[in-house]
Structure formats: C-alpha cells, structure tokens
C-alpha cells in the first residue's frame, strides 16, 4: 500500500506518520513539505519539498508515488494569521486541495482521500445547539474557517460529481507534544518551562480564559484519521472530538499545578481574537459508530506530556 501525507513536516503530519508506521508497517509512506526547515518522521520513506499550489509540481508528485490513500493535512492553520493575510490562507488551503483532486482525475487515480476540514466551520453557537454534529449549521467566523468550508465542500462536490472516495474529517481542537507554541497549550507550557529555568519573570501572559474548547490529543486524532480512511464512508463528514469542553482557565490551572513555581497571570490584549467563540463541543457519534474510534488519552495526561515536551525543548535551546 502506498500512502501520501501532505504537510508531513507539521505537528499532525509527524504524529500521523509515526502512527501509520506502527499500525501499517507494510505501507510505503510518502510525504510533502513546503519549507526546507521542516523535518519528517523516519517512517516517511520519501519526502518531497513541494508547493501544492503549483499544478505541475503536484502532477509530478502524484505520477511518481501513485498513492492508494492520501491524507491531505497541508494547510495554513493559525487563525490569527488568517486575519492578517486572508488571501494567503484562502489560496493556500483551497488551491492545494483542488490541485490534488484534479490531478488524481487526470491521472485516473482513485485513492481514498481524507480531506481535513475543521470544527471552526461551525462558528459561534448558543449553548442549546451543543454538542455540534455533522448536520449543524456552518457559520465561519474567520478567514481560516472560510477556507475550511471550501475544502470541506470541494471534497463533497468531487465525491458527488466524480464518485471519488473522499472522506471529510472535522477535528475539534488538537493538543499534544510537538505543537507550535503559537497555540494555547504549548504557549502556556513554554512560558512555564522558561520560568522554571529562570529565563523569565514568573508571569504568564494570557488572552481570553473563559472560552471553552473540545480538546482531543493529537495521537487520538491521527488514529481517527486512519480509521476514517480505512472504514469511513466516501462522501461523509466525521467530527473528531472528545465530547467534553474544557475552559482555557482550566487548562492553565492544570499546567500551573504541574509546576512548583508560583506564577502570576496577566492578560495580554495581543492574544485576544477579533471574534472568539464562547464554547464549542462536538458529537463524534458517527465516527464512533462507523469506525469504532474512542479517545484513549485523558486531558490531564495530554497536558502532562505537553509540559514535558516543552521542558525538553527548552533544555535543547
């Protein structure tokens, strides 16, 4: 079996490669990265530096590897950046996926394709609308979520119009070791690690602590992705979620409780989003019924691993 992971050098891509390397030991894994600075997991047998927005590069890639399955992870995924340069996010996320699909059609390839959308597409909701399922209304509140709506609908459209075996994943908040420190859990954890090393004053800078999010360990998320590709129904969308909402304040308190240093909390206006959803929580019942997936790691276990990873990163300089 030949498997292509786009965005293989990213946070999720590395975890997915590690998981597939164990779960599908006979599979040959191919990867793509956009920047030379990105590194991929050793399970990737061949990685290509490529801009998927370029049709010719995408064509050459798929003609060479001719995958049986594609996990399309490559995307600009940082919401604040999408406000700073909306078109960059829209172009990158939509055109890359469109090129992959069109080239598969041109080359008469029919891999099982996982399009990674996002729970961000559901936008702002009232408490009585929770938990969100796949039939919930789509209300994007930022340019990133608009790009994910487009990716999601393109996946559905090409399944309906060309009968391509495309599944759509709608993951809720990712969390786990190796995540970029722009995101909330490692942002806090890196600050704690620096404080413990005496490299900064004992102050944590925060944004909105009242927001509640449905966090799932990235290692559980990539296992869900594999199961969707293996057992999911083409054309279907699948929420990937724990079904539990934790506030950012709770997340921070757990991390602070793992440190023996007394740390002050300060609000940083730069960390506040123009639009922030008070609570989001997902229903992953369809995923569980179709694939048998269940989360295996608790919120507390994940945060312990996040802080340990950030301490290690701090020690490495």
Secondary structure, DSSP 8 states (H G I E B T S, - for coil): -EEEEETTTSHHHHHHHHHHHHHTTT-EEEEEESSTT----TTEEEEEE--TT-HHHHHHHHHHH--SEEEE--S---HHHHHHSHHHHHHHHHHHHHHHHHHHHHTT---EEEEE--GGGG-S--GGG-SB-TTS-----SHHHHHHHHHHHHHHHHHHHH---EEEEEE-EEE-TT--TTSHHHHHHHHHHHHHTTSS-SEEEES-SS-EE-EEEHHHHHHHHHHHHHH--TT-EEEE--S--EEHHHHHHHHHHT-SS--EEEE-GGG--SS--SB--B--HHHHHHH-----S-HHHHHHHHHHHHHHHHHT-
